[in-house]
């Protein structure tokens, strides 16, 4: 399951634009020819994607290189990608669709709860308790422990994102969903 989440996070790379509306990234990942095929869907503001990418453990950067993904080049490509553009990256059996778009909030509603659902088990954590959210995530995902401080920054960025689903990924064995309510 962490492999699916890692593949997705690899494509939430740092970039910044100056526009009136906030730039967002939408990413879908499909790996269909493995023993346990994965599907991943995510959408979030670029600033949150940047924080999530920064919190990605080094091990997943190395895994990406083994899968044939040059993250530095992909980062440069996404950075130069104008709002409104889409791109597709195919490496072996993995297909990644990336879109950068503007999203304006008519009525800015802020979330109050981070909800992590793993295989039907739901853990809800009020965003007021950012430290607790980080502890929960680092408890659930041991690989996140070395990047605890960067994860806290990502959680702080979550506090200003509208409620909704941020990430959904599944394979034949596991399903992970992270959302804001």
C-alpha positions in Angstrom: 0.0 0.0 0.0 2.8 2.4 0.8 4.1 1.7 -2.7 0.9 3.1 -4.2 1.0 6.2 -2.0 4.7 6.7 -2.8 4.1 6.5 -6.5 1.4 9.2 -6.2 3.6 11.4 -3.9 6.4 11.3 -6.5 4.3 13.4 -8.8 3.4 16.1 -6.2 6.6 18.0 -6.9 7.4 21.5 -5.9 6.3 24.3 -8.2 4.9 27.8 -7.7 2.8 30.1 -9.8 1.5 33.6 -9.1 -2.2 33.7 -10.1 -5.4 35.0 -8.5 -6.7 31.4 -8.2 -4.8 28.8 -6.4 -3.0 26.2 -8.6 -3.8 22.6 -8.0 -2.4 19.3 -9.2 -4.6 16.3 -10.1 -2.8 13.0 -10.4 -4.0 9.5 -11.3 -1.7 6.5 -11.4 -2.5 3.1 -12.8 -0.2 0.0 -12.7 -2.2 -2.7 -14.3 0.1 -5.6 -15.1 1.5 -6.4 -11.6 0.5 -9.2 -9.3 -1.3 -6.6 -7.2 -2.3 -3.8 -9.5 -2.6 -0.3 -8.1 -4.9 2.7 -8.7 -4.3 6.1 -7.2 -6.3 9.3 -7.5 -5.4 12.6 -5.8 -6.1 16.3 -6.1 -4.6 19.0 -3.9 -3.2 22.6 -4.0 0.3 22.8 -5.3 1.6 24.2 -2.0 0.2 21.1 -0.2 1.6 18.8 -2.8 5.0 20.5 -2.3 4.8 19.9 1.4 3.7 16.3 0.9 6.5 15.6 -1.5 9.0 17.1 0.9 7.8 14.7 3.6 8.3 11.7 1.4 10.9 9.4 2.9 14.2 9.1 0.9 13.6 5.4 0.3 10.7 6.3 -2.1 13.0 8.6 -4.0 15.3 5.7 -4.5 12.5 3.4 -5.5 11.4 5.9 -8.1 14.8 5.8 -9.7 14.6 2.0 -9.8 11.2 2.3 -11.6 12.7 4.6 -14.2 11.3 7.9 -12.9 13.8 10.8 -12.9 12.2 12.9 -10.2 14.4 16.0 -10.9 13.4 16.0 -14.5 9.8 15.4 -13.7 9.9 18.2 -11.2 11.3 20.6 -13.7 8.7 19.6 -16.2 5.8 20.1 -13.8 7.3 23.4 -12.7 7.3 24.6 -16.3 3.8 23.2 -17.0 1.3 26.0 -17.3 -2.0 25.9 -15.5 -4.6 24.2 -17.7 -2.1 21.7 -19.2 -2.1 18.0 -18.8 0.6 15.4 -19.3 1.0 11.6 -19.3 4.1 9.7 -18.2 4.4 6.0 -18.9 7.2 3.9 -17.5 6.8 0.2 -18.0 3.4 -0.8 -16.6 2.9 2.5 -14.7 0.8 5.2 -16.3 0.6 8.6 -14.6 -1.7 11.4 -15.7 -1.0 14.9 -14.3 -3.1 18.0 -14.7 -2.4 21.5 -13.3 -5.5 23.6 -12.9 -6.7 26.7 -11.1 -9.3 26.3 -8.4 -11.1 29.3 -7.0 -13.1 29.0 -3.8 -16.4 30.8 -3.9 -17.0 30.2 -0.2 -13.7 29.3 1.6 -14.7 26.6 4.0 -11.9 25.2 6.1 -11.6 21.6 7.3 -11.6 20.6 10.9 -10.7 16.9 10.7 -8.2 14.8 9.0 -9.6 11.3 8.2 -7.4 8.4 7.4 -9.3 5.2 6.3 -7.2 2.1 5.9 -9.1 -1.0 4.8 -12.3 0.2 6.4 -10.7 1.2 9.7 -11.3 5.0 10.1 -9.1 7.2 12.2 -10.3 10.8 12.6 -8.1 13.5 14.1 -9.2 17.1 14.6 -6.8 19.4 12.8 -6.6 21.5 15.9 -4.4 18.7 17.3 -1.8 18.8 14.5 0.8 17.0 16.7 -1.7 14.2 17.3 -2.3 13.9 13.5 1.4 13.5 12.9 1.7 10.9 15.6 -1.2 9.0 14.1 0.3 9.0 10.7 3.8 8.1 11.9 2.2 5.3 13.9 0.3 3.9 10.9 3.1 4.4 8.5 6.5 3.6 10.0 8.3 4.9 6.9 7.1 8.4 7.8 8.9 8.5 11.2 12.2 9.9 9.8 10.3 12.8 8.2 8.1 13.7 11.1 8.9 17.4 11.1 8.2 17.8 7.4 5.0 15.9 7.8 4.0 18.4 10.5 4.5 21.2 7.8 2.3 19.2 5.4 -0.4 18.9 8.1 -0.2 22.7 8.7 -0.8 23.2 4.9 -3.8 20.9 5.1 -5.6 23.2 7.5 -6.3 25.7 4.7 -7.4 23.3 2.0 -11.2 22.9 1.4 -12.8 19.7 2.8 -12.8 16.7 0.4 -10.8 13.7 -0.6 -7.1 14.3 -1.0 -5.9 10.7 -1.8 -7.4 7.4 -2.6 -5.3 4.4 -3.5 -6.0 0.7 -3.7 -4.5 -2.6 -4.8 -6.0 -6.1 -4.5 -5.2 -6.2 -0.8 -5.4 -2.7 0.7 -7.2 0.6 0.3 -6.1 3.9 1.7 -8.1 7.1 1.7 -7.1 10.4 3.2 -9.7 13.1 3.3 -10.6 16.3 5.1 -13.9 17.0 6.7 
